[in-house]
Amino acid sequence: MDQPAPSTRDRILQAAGHLFYAQGIRAVSLDAIAEAAGVTKRTLYYHFRSKDDLITAWLDSRDQPNLITFQYWFSRAKGDAACQIQAIFDNLARSARRQTWKGCGFLRTSAELVDLPGHPAVVAARVHKKRVETWLASVLQDAGVREDPERLARQIILLMDGAFAVVLLHRDPAYFGAAGEAAAALIRKSQDRCKTPPSG
């Protein structure tokens, strides 16, 4: 069965997302987005009030798909929670080997808007990262990490986002592998502490 054609709004959003990710948000003009989407600039403004509105909508549209991808990688991996979390990093490494890979769109957008911490797109990026962190804390707790799973999830997020930055800098996906090994080690250490009976 044929898929329905995307709406005009979705077509604009897809074109904008492709250009924003490939070139950065500041480098892309609304004229370029309208041309890529096959619409007039007037039509673009009918669906999006401003470029800022479009940037925010793009990040909002990536929130759930990104989280679902992490959840899929986690659920498909064999082994314990440490292996499953490490698998997320291994899959990120595979993604980073593609020529079109340009890092994390949420982090790159936040860096470009570093002087505007209250910008709606920065808020959208924060919400997404916090959502991933909260999900990590929940799966760690389910895996038997009872000693502050929120803190451990925060450490894993630091490893993940640090790896995004370093892989982008060096163009070496192996840093994702190293970060995944560190995340797995942290999880196993926390699980071991939970299994150790209290002294006395």
VODREN-669404 format. One record per residue (C-alpha): residue in three letters; x, y, z. Coordinates in nm, 3 decimals, padded with zeros to 5 digits. Layout:
<nodes>
+--------+---------+---------+---------+
| residu |       X |       Y |       Z |
+--------+---------+---------+---------+
|    ala |       X |       Y |       Z |
...
+--------+---------+---------+---------+
</nodes>
This chain:
<nodes>
+--------+---------+---------+---------+
| residu |       X |       Y |       Z |
+--------+---------+---------+---------+
|    met |  00.000 |  00.000 |  00.000 |
|    asp |  00.137 |  00.340 | -00.100 |
|    gln |  00.235 |  00.576 |  00.177 |
|    pro |  00.041 |  00.905 |  00.179 |
|    ala |  00.237 |  01.202 |  00.052 |
|    pro |  00.378 |  01.420 |  00.330 |
|    ser |  00.187 |  01.736 |  00.409 |
|    thr |  00.331 |  02.070 |  00.305 |
|    arg |  00.429 |  02.138 |  00.666 |
|    asp |  00.607 |  01.803 |  00.693 |
|    arg |  00.783 |  01.861 |  00.362 |
|    ile |  00.915 |  02.195 |  00.486 |
|    leu |  01.021 |  02.038 |  00.816 |
|    gln |  01.201 |  01.753 |  00.642 |
|    ala |  01.385 |  01.990 |  00.409 |
|    ala |  01.480 |  02.217 |  00.697 |
|    gly |  01.598 |  01.926 |  00.910 |
|    his |  01.817 |  01.791 |  00.633 |
|    leu |  01.977 |  02.131 |  00.573 |
|    phe |  02.011 |  02.222 |  00.942 |
|    tyr |  02.181 |  01.892 |  01.019 |
|    ala |  02.411 |  01.903 |  00.717 |
|    gln |  02.512 |  02.269 |  00.734 |
|    gly |  02.419 |  02.410 |  01.077 |
|    ile |  02.126 |  02.631 |  01.165 |
|    arg |  02.296 |  02.968 |  01.111 |
|    ala |  02.430 |  02.875 |  00.767 |
|    val |  02.088 |  02.784 |  00.626 |
|    ser |  01.853 |  03.054 |  00.498 |
|    leu |  01.476 |  03.037 |  00.476 |
|    asp |  01.511 |  03.088 |  00.101 |
|    ala |  01.720 |  02.770 |  00.080 |
|    ile |  01.466 |  02.577 |  00.288 |
|    ala |  01.174 |  02.696 |  00.075 |
|    glu |  01.359 |  02.598 | -00.242 |
|    ala |  01.450 |  02.253 | -00.105 |
|    ala |  01.089 |  02.196 |  00.004 |
|    gly |  00.949 |  02.314 | -00.330 |
|    val |  00.736 |  02.588 | -00.176 |
|    thr |  00.728 |  02.965 | -00.179 |
|    lys |  00.862 |  03.163 |  00.111 |
|    arg |  00.509 |  03.287 |  00.175 |
|    thr |  00.392 |  02.926 |  00.213 |
|    leu |  00.679 |  02.857 |  00.452 |
|    tyr |  00.575 |  03.153 |  00.667 |
|    tyr |  00.217 |  03.028 |  00.664 |
|    his |  00.330 |  02.711 |  00.843 |
|    phe |  00.617 |  02.854 |  01.052 |
|    arg |  00.621 |  03.202 |  01.197 |
|    ser |  01.000 |  03.238 |  01.186 |
|    lys |  01.327 |  03.055 |  01.140 |
|    asp |  01.346 |  03.014 |  01.518 |
|    asp |  01.005 |  02.848 |  01.511 |
|    leu |  01.124 |  02.612 |  01.238 |
|    ile |  01.445 |  02.522 |  01.423 |
|    thr |  01.245 |  02.442 |  01.736 |
|    ala |  00.992 |  02.234 |  01.541 |
|    trp |  01.277 |  02.036 |  01.384 |
|    leu |  01.425 |  01.947 |  01.722 |
|    asp |  01.080 |  01.865 |  01.861 |
|    ser |  01.025 |  01.631 |  01.566 |
|    arg |  01.349 |  01.446 |  01.645 |
|    asp |  01.277 |  01.397 |  02.017 |
|    gln |  01.069 |  01.078 |  02.010 |
|    pro |  01.240 |  00.914 |  01.708 |
|    asn |  01.582 |  00.951 |  01.875 |
|    leu |  01.459 |  00.809 |  02.204 |
|    ile |  01.280 |  00.523 |  02.028 |
|    thr |  01.602 |  00.442 |  01.841 |
|    phe |  01.794 |  00.419 |  02.170 |
|    gln |  01.520 |  00.200 |  02.316 |
|    tyr |  01.527 | -00.026 |  02.010 |
|    trp |  01.905 | -00.069 |  02.027 |
|    phe |  01.879 | -00.143 |  02.398 |
|    ser |  01.600 | -00.398 |  02.358 |
|    arg |  01.771 | -00.580 |  02.070 |
|    ala |  02.104 | -00.624 |  02.250 |
|    lys |  02.187 | -00.950 |  02.421 |
|    gly |  02.320 | -00.972 |  02.774 |
|    asp |  02.267 | -00.773 |  03.091 |
|    ala |  02.190 | -00.403 |  03.123 |
|    ala |  02.560 | -00.315 |  03.097 |
|    cys |  02.580 | -00.497 |  02.762 |
|    gln |  02.257 | -00.335 |  02.645 |
|    ile |  02.375 |  00.016 |  02.728 |
|    gln |  02.711 | -00.056 |  02.567 |
|    ala |  02.521 | -00.164 |  02.255 |
|    ile |  02.375 |  00.187 |  02.226 |
|    phe |  02.729 |  00.326 |  02.206 |
|    asp |  02.829 |  00.057 |  01.954 |
|    asn |  02.536 |  00.154 |  01.733 |
|    leu |  02.628 |  00.521 |  01.762 |
|    ala |  02.977 |  00.426 |  01.646 |
|    arg |  02.827 |  00.253 |  01.341 |
|    ser |  02.617 |  00.561 |  01.267 |
|    ala |  02.924 |  00.783 |  01.296 |
|    arg |  03.098 |  00.587 |  01.019 |
|    arg |  02.849 |  00.719 |  00.764 |
|    gln |  02.976 |  01.008 |  00.556 |
|    thr |  02.657 |  01.205 |  00.626 |
|    trp |  02.703 |  01.182 |  01.006 |
|    lys |  02.748 |  01.526 |  01.163 |
|    gly |  02.711 |  01.452 |  01.533 |
|    cys |  02.416 |  01.526 |  01.758 |
|    gly |  02.178 |  01.785 |  01.615 |
|    phe |  02.057 |  01.879 |  01.963 |
|    leu |  02.409 |  01.953 |  02.088 |
|    arg |  02.518 |  02.131 |  01.771 |
|    thr |  02.211 |  02.355 |  01.777 |
|    ser |  02.268 |  02.436 |  02.145 |
|    ala |  02.630 |  02.527 |  02.067 |
|    glu |  02.521 |  02.761 |  01.787 |
|    leu |  02.273 |  02.927 |  02.025 |
|    val |  02.507 |  02.934 |  02.324 |
|    asp |  02.440 |  03.306 |  02.376 |
|    leu |  02.062 |  03.243 |  02.390 |
|    pro |  02.004 |  02.991 |  02.673 |
|    gly |  01.632 |  03.067 |  02.681 |
|    his |  01.582 |  03.009 |  02.306 |
|    pro |  01.293 |  02.764 |  02.247 |
|    ala |  01.524 |  02.536 |  02.046 |
|    val |  01.771 |  02.519 |  02.336 |
|    val |  01.482 |  02.439 |  02.568 |
|    ala |  01.372 |  02.163 |  02.327 |
|    ala |  01.726 |  02.021 |  02.330 |
|    arg |  01.733 |  02.025 |  02.711 |
|    val |  01.398 |  01.850 |  02.728 |
|    his |  01.517 |  01.577 |  02.492 |
|    lys |  01.843 |  01.515 |  02.676 |
|    lys |  01.659 |  01.501 |  03.008 |
|    arg |  01.409 |  01.257 |  02.860 |
|    val |  01.691 |  01.024 |  02.755 |
|    glu |  01.850 |  01.057 |  03.099 |
|    thr |  01.520 |  00.974 |  03.272 |
|    trp |  01.474 |  00.669 |  03.051 |
|    leu |  01.827 |  00.551 |  03.131 |
|    ala |  01.759 |  00.587 |  03.503 |
|    ser |  01.444 |  00.377 |  03.469 |
|    val |  01.614 |  00.090 |  03.283 |
|    leu |  01.903 |  00.095 |  03.531 |
|    gln |  01.661 |  00.071 |  03.819 |
|    asp |  01.482 | -00.216 |  03.646 |
|    ala |  01.821 | -00.386 |  03.609 |
|    gly |  01.874 | -00.384 |  03.984 |
|    val |  02.072 | -00.063 |  04.031 |
|    arg |  01.920 |  00.063 |  04.353 |
|    glu |  02.198 |  00.298 |  04.458 |
|    asp |  02.110 |  00.631 |  04.295 |
|    pro |  02.025 |  00.520 |  03.936 |
|    glu |  01.962 |  00.887 |  03.849 |
|    arg |  02.325 |  00.973 |  03.925 |
|    leu |  02.448 |  00.678 |  03.719 |
|    ala |  02.222 |  00.783 |  03.429 |
|    arg |  02.373 |  01.130 |  03.447 |
|    gln |  02.723 |  00.981 |  03.427 |
|    ile |  02.625 |  00.779 |  03.121 |
|    ile |  02.480 |  01.089 |  02.954 |
|    leu |  02.810 |  01.267 |  03.017 |
|    leu |  02.995 |  00.979 |  02.852 |
|    met |  02.754 |  00.980 |  02.558 |
|    asp |  02.753 |  01.352 |  02.491 |
|    gly |  03.127 |  01.375 |  02.553 |
|    ala |  03.174 |  01.102 |  02.295 |
|    phe |  02.954 |  01.291 |  02.047 |
|    ala |  03.186 |  01.591 |  02.080 |
|    val |  03.515 |  01.400 |  02.061 |
|    val |  03.406 |  01.176 |  01.771 |
|    leu |  03.301 |  01.488 |  01.579 |
|    leu |  03.636 |  01.651 |  01.658 |
|    his |  03.861 |  01.357 |  01.566 |
|    arg |  03.629 |  01.185 |  01.316 |
|    asp |  03.706 |  00.861 |  01.498 |
|    pro |  03.403 |  00.647 |  01.599 |
|    ala |  03.628 |  00.441 |  01.829 |
|    tyr |  03.565 |  00.701 |  02.098 |
|    phe |  03.204 |  00.580 |  02.114 |
|    gly |  03.337 |  00.233 |  02.182 |
|    ala |  03.560 |  00.358 |  02.461 |
|    ala |  03.272 |  00.553 |  02.615 |
|    gly |  03.048 |  00.246 |  02.595 |
|    glu |  03.308 |  00.036 |  02.776 |
|    ala |  03.327 |  00.300 |  03.050 |
|    ala |  02.947 |  00.309 |  03.081 |
|    ala |  02.929 | -00.070 |  03.111 |
|    ala |  03.200 | -00.068 |  03.377 |
|    leu |  03.012 |  00.194 |  03.579 |
|    ile |  02.691 | -00.010 |  03.562 |
|    arg |  02.862 | -00.331 |  03.673 |
|    lys |  03.035 | -00.152 |  03.957 |
|    ser |  02.700 | -00.016 |  04.077 |
|    gln |  02.538 | -00.358 |  04.049 |
|    asp |  02.822 | -00.518 |  04.247 |
|    arg |  02.778 | -00.263 |  04.526 |
|    cys |  02.409 | -00.351 |  04.540 |
|    lys |  02.491 | -00.722 |  04.573 |
|    thr |  02.747 | -00.675 |  04.850 |
|    pro |  02.586 | -00.757 |  05.187 |
|    pro |  02.618 | -00.493 |  05.458 |
|    ser |  02.902 | -00.551 |  05.704 |
|    gly |  02.847 | -00.614 |  06.072 |
+--------+---------+---------+---------+
</nodes>
